[in-house]
């Protein structure tokens, strides 16, 4: 149940809530008002980002047997039991967030709005602090194994 709650919370905030906020601060444009070529490119980038995030979640659940997501030090889903260094985690220490950032970049491309960019920038800054908090926990949980992985794998794509 805790795993489901973590997935639901992540979906509600990152896949629906933040994009809705970006759309709202951009003046709530209708899709029909957006240039078609830019909209198609935005959709492709967003789908690529969501695909990377979903791959990461599935891989984390199957291989890591949990989830690293702590909300500012509070566990909202079962923690990973195994350090993941292959699959999407070979590309980035944070492929789920990298995919989410790609998703937002697609949305930004569609909206083409400075206010939406400010929402993304603020979220990106907050999430870097969140990632650093998670990395401290991973260092505690996995020790030298995580430090070795951290030394050879970038934080984001």
C-alpha positions as CSV (number, residue, x, y, z in Angstrom):
1,X,0.0,0.0,0.0
2,X,2.9,2.4,0.8
3,X,4.4,1.8,-2.6
4,X,1.1,2.6,-4.3
5,X,0.8,5.8,-2.2
6,X,4.3,6.9,-3.3
7,X,3.5,6.3,-7.0
8,X,0.2,8.1,-6.7
9,X,1.8,11.0,-4.9
10,X,4.5,11.3,-7.5
11,X,2.0,11.1,-10.3
12,X,-0.3,13.7,-8.8
13,X,2.5,16.2,-8.1
14,X,5.1,15.7,-10.9
15,X,3.1,14.4,-13.9
16,X,-0.2,16.3,-13.4
17,X,0.3,19.1,-10.8
18,X,3.5,20.8,-11.9
19,X,2.5,20.8,-15.6
20,X,-0.9,22.2,-14.7
21,X,0.8,25.0,-12.7
22,X,3.1,25.7,-15.7
23,X,0.1,25.8,-18.0
24,X,-1.9,28.1,-15.6
25,X,0.9,30.6,-15.1
26,X,1.4,30.6,-18.9
27,X,-2.1,32.0,-19.3
28,X,-3.9,28.6,-19.8
29,X,-3.4,28.6,-23.6
30,X,-5.6,26.3,-25.7
31,X,-3.7,23.5,-27.6
32,X,-5.2,24.9,-30.8
33,X,-3.4,28.2,-30.2
34,X,0.0,26.5,-30.1
35,X,2.1,26.2,-33.3
36,X,1.6,22.7,-34.7
37,X,5.3,21.9,-35.4
38,X,6.4,23.0,-31.9
39,X,3.5,21.1,-30.3
40,X,4.6,17.9,-32.1
41,X,8.2,18.3,-31.1
42,X,7.0,19.0,-27.5
43,X,4.9,15.8,-27.5
44,X,7.9,13.7,-28.7
45,X,10.2,15.2,-26.0
46,X,7.6,14.8,-23.3
47,X,6.9,11.1,-24.3
48,X,10.6,10.4,-24.3
49,X,10.9,11.9,-20.8
50,X,7.9,10.0,-19.5
51,X,9.2,6.8,-21.0
52,X,12.6,7.2,-19.2
53,X,10.8,7.9,-15.9
54,X,8.5,4.9,-16.3
55,X,11.4,2.6,-17.2
56,X,13.2,3.9,-14.1
57,X,10.2,3.2,-11.8
58,X,9.7,-0.3,-13.2
59,X,13.4,-1.1,-13.0
60,X,13.5,0.3,-9.4
61,X,10.6,-1.8,-8.3
62,X,11.9,-5.0,-9.9
63,X,15.6,-4.7,-9.2
64,X,15.9,-2.3,-6.3
65,X,12.8,-3.7,-4.6
66,X,11.6,-0.3,-3.5
67,X,11.8,3.4,-4.2
68,X,14.4,6.1,-3.1
69,X,11.8,8.9,-2.8
70,X,11.9,10.6,0.5
71,X,10.0,13.8,0.8
72,X,12.5,16.0,2.6
73,X,13.6,13.2,4.9
74,X,10.2,11.5,5.3
75,X,9.8,8.1,3.6
76,X,6.7,8.1,1.4
77,X,7.4,4.7,-0.3
78,X,9.4,1.6,0.6
79,X,13.1,2.3,0.3
80,X,15.3,0.4,-2.2
81,X,16.9,-2.7,-0.9
82,X,19.5,-3.0,-3.7
83,X,21.6,-0.4,-5.3
84,X,20.8,-0.1,-9.0
85,X,23.7,0.7,-11.4
86,X,22.4,-0.9,-14.6
87,X,19.5,-0.2,-16.9
88,X,18.4,3.4,-16.8
89,X,20.7,3.9,-13.7
90,X,23.7,3.3,-16.0
91,X,22.8,6.5,-17.8
92,X,22.2,8.7,-14.8
93,X,22.0,8.4,-11.0
94,X,18.6,10.0,-11.3
95,X,17.0,8.8,-14.5
96,X,13.5,9.1,-13.1
97,X,14.1,12.8,-12.4
98,X,16.0,13.3,-15.7
99,X,13.0,11.9,-17.5
100,X,10.7,14.2,-15.6
101,X,12.9,17.2,-16.5
102,X,12.6,16.1,-20.2
103,X,8.9,15.9,-19.8
104,X,8.8,19.5,-18.5
105,X,11.1,20.7,-21.2
106,X,8.6,19.3,-23.7
107,X,5.8,21.2,-21.9
108,X,8.0,24.4,-21.8
109,X,8.6,24.1,-25.6
110,X,4.8,23.8,-26.2
111,X,4.0,26.7,-23.8
112,X,6.9,28.9,-24.8
113,X,6.4,31.2,-21.7
114,X,8.7,32.8,-19.2
115,X,6.4,32.2,-16.3
116,X,6.3,28.5,-17.0
117,X,10.1,28.6,-17.3
118,X,10.3,30.2,-13.8
119,X,8.1,27.4,-12.4
120,X,10.5,24.8,-13.9
121,X,13.6,26.6,-12.7
122,X,12.2,26.8,-9.1
123,X,11.3,23.2,-9.2
124,X,14.7,22.2,-10.6
125,X,16.5,24.0,-7.8
126,X,14.2,22.4,-5.1
127,X,14.8,18.9,-6.7
128,X,18.6,19.3,-6.7
129,X,18.3,19.8,-2.9
130,X,16.0,16.7,-2.7
131,X,18.4,14.6,-4.7
132,X,21.3,15.6,-2.5
133,X,19.2,14.5,0.5
134,X,18.5,11.2,-1.1
135,X,22.2,10.8,-2.0
136,X,23.1,11.1,1.7
137,X,20.7,8.4,2.5
138,X,22.0,6.2,-0.3
139,X,25.5,6.7,1.0
140,X,24.4,5.6,4.4
141,X,22.4,2.6,3.0
142,X,25.0,1.4,0.5
143,X,28.3,2.9,1.6
144,X,31.4,2.5,-0.7
145,X,29.3,0.7,-3.3
146,X,27.3,3.9,-3.8
147,X,30.3,6.2,-3.6
148,X,32.0,4.2,-6.4
149,X,28.8,4.4,-8.5
150,X,28.5,8.1,-7.8
151,X,32.1,8.7,-9.0
152,X,31.5,7.1,-12.4
153,X,27.8,8.1,-13.1
154,X,26.5,11.6,-13.7
155,X,23.7,13.0,-11.5
156,X,21.5,13.7,-14.5
157,X,21.6,12.8,-18.2
